[in-house]
Amino acid sequence: MKVNRNFVLRKVGGRCVAVPVGSACKTFQGVVKLNATAQLVWESLLAGDAEDQTVGKMLAQYDVTEERARSAYRAAVERMAEIGALTLDE
């Protein structure tokens, strides 16, 4: 999976949001507020990191178990996919 180029990450009022642009505006209206974990996952996906790499970053940044980090990663990716912010690798 990779971030859909029709979604961009922006800081608005000190918060990170995913904003649809281009064709994504036709299917998703609004913005998605990202918490710190979702932002880390988003930026990791942009960098081309695999799940294990991202989970490693989460473990380094947060005091959580690997199981909890992996669960948070998968939940973030699932939600991003639901709104169309992720695409299959091409």
C-alpha positions as a Python dict, from the first residue, in 0.01 Angstrom:
ca = {
    (1, 'M'): (0, 0, 0),
    (2, 'K'): (106, 356, -56),
    (3, 'V'): (-45, 698, 3),
    (4, 'N'): (-285, 804, -271),
    (5, 'R'): (-133, 1106, -450),
    (6, 'N'): (-479, 1265, -437),
    (7, 'F'): (-447, 1313, -60),
    (8, 'V'): (-199, 1549, 100),
    (9, 'L'): (-91, 1598, 459),
    (10, 'R'): (-121, 1954, 590),
    (11, 'K'): (-87, 2130, 925),
    (12, 'V'): (-396, 2333, 1011),
    (13, 'G'): (-417, 2512, 1343),
    (14, 'G'): (-137, 2299, 1483),
    (15, 'R'): (-305, 1972, 1382),
    (16, 'C'): (-219, 1738, 1097),
    (17, 'V'): (-496, 1667, 852),
    (18, 'A'): (-523, 1462, 535),
    (19, 'V'): (-686, 1669, 263),
    (20, 'P'): (-832, 1528, -59),
    (21, 'V'): (-722, 1700, -381),
    (22, 'G'): (-790, 1634, -747),
    (23, 'S'): (-1017, 1340, -818),
    (24, 'A'): (-1037, 1244, -449),
    (25, 'C'): (-1256, 1550, -390),
    (26, 'K'): (-1532, 1379, -589),
    (27, 'T'): (-1549, 1079, -359),
    (28, 'F'): (-1446, 1224, -23),
    (29, 'Q'): (-1555, 1562, 104),
    (30, 'G'): (-1387, 1704, 412),
    (31, 'V'): (-1059, 1646, 589),
    (32, 'V'): (-931, 1375, 822),
    (33, 'K'): (-768, 1476, 1148),
    (34, 'L'): (-466, 1260, 1221),
    (35, 'N'): (-341, 1191, 1570),
    (36, 'A'): (34, 1157, 1626),
    (37, 'T'): (31, 784, 1559),
    (38, 'A'): (-164, 817, 1234),
    (39, 'Q'): (72, 1094, 1127),
    (40, 'L'): (373, 871, 1193),
    (41, 'V'): (211, 591, 990),
    (42, 'W'): (124, 830, 704),
    (43, 'E'): (476, 972, 687),
    (44, 'S'): (625, 623, 706),
    (45, 'L'): (408, 509, 416),
    (46, 'L'): (519, 814, 217),
    (47, 'A'): (880, 713, 283),
    (48, 'G'): (805, 366, 148),
    (49, 'D'): (850, 192, 482),
    (50, 'A'): (706, -156, 534),
    (51, 'E'): (490, -247, 833),
    (52, 'D'): (786, -379, 1033),
    (53, 'Q'): (984, -58, 978),
    (54, 'T'): (692, 156, 1086),
    (55, 'V'): (624, -57, 1392),
    (56, 'G'): (992, -18, 1481),
    (57, 'K'): (955, 360, 1463),
    (58, 'M'): (648, 341, 1684),
    (59, 'L'): (833, 130, 1941),
    (60, 'A'): (1117, 382, 1945),
    (61, 'Q'): (880, 676, 1992),
    (62, 'Y'): (614, 536, 2224),
    (63, 'D'): (623, 321, 2537),
    (64, 'V'): (404, 41, 2396),
    (65, 'T'): (433, -329, 2327),
    (66, 'E'): (500, -452, 1976),
    (67, 'E'): (152, -604, 1971),
    (68, 'R'): (-7, -268, 2057),
    (69, 'A'): (206, -82, 1800),
    (70, 'R'): (122, -333, 1527),
    (71, 'S'): (-247, -312, 1614),
    (72, 'A'): (-237, 70, 1597),
    (73, 'Y'): (-52, 54, 1265),
    (74, 'R'): (-308, -180, 1113),
    (75, 'A'): (-601, 26, 1244),
    (76, 'A'): (-454, 343, 1092),
    (77, 'V'): (-389, 174, 757),
    (78, 'E'): (-738, 23, 754),
    (79, 'R'): (-900, 361, 819),
    (80, 'M'): (-684, 531, 554),
    (81, 'A'): (-782, 263, 304),
    (82, 'E'): (-1153, 306, 389),
    (83, 'I'): (-1145, 673, 292),
    (84, 'G'): (-941, 608, -22),
    (85, 'A'): (-620, 768, 105),
    (86, 'L'): (-421, 453, 24),
    (87, 'T'): (-374, 271, -305),
    (88, 'L'): (-227, -64, -397),
    (89, 'D'): (140, -56, -491),
    (90, 'E'): (175, -25, -867),
}
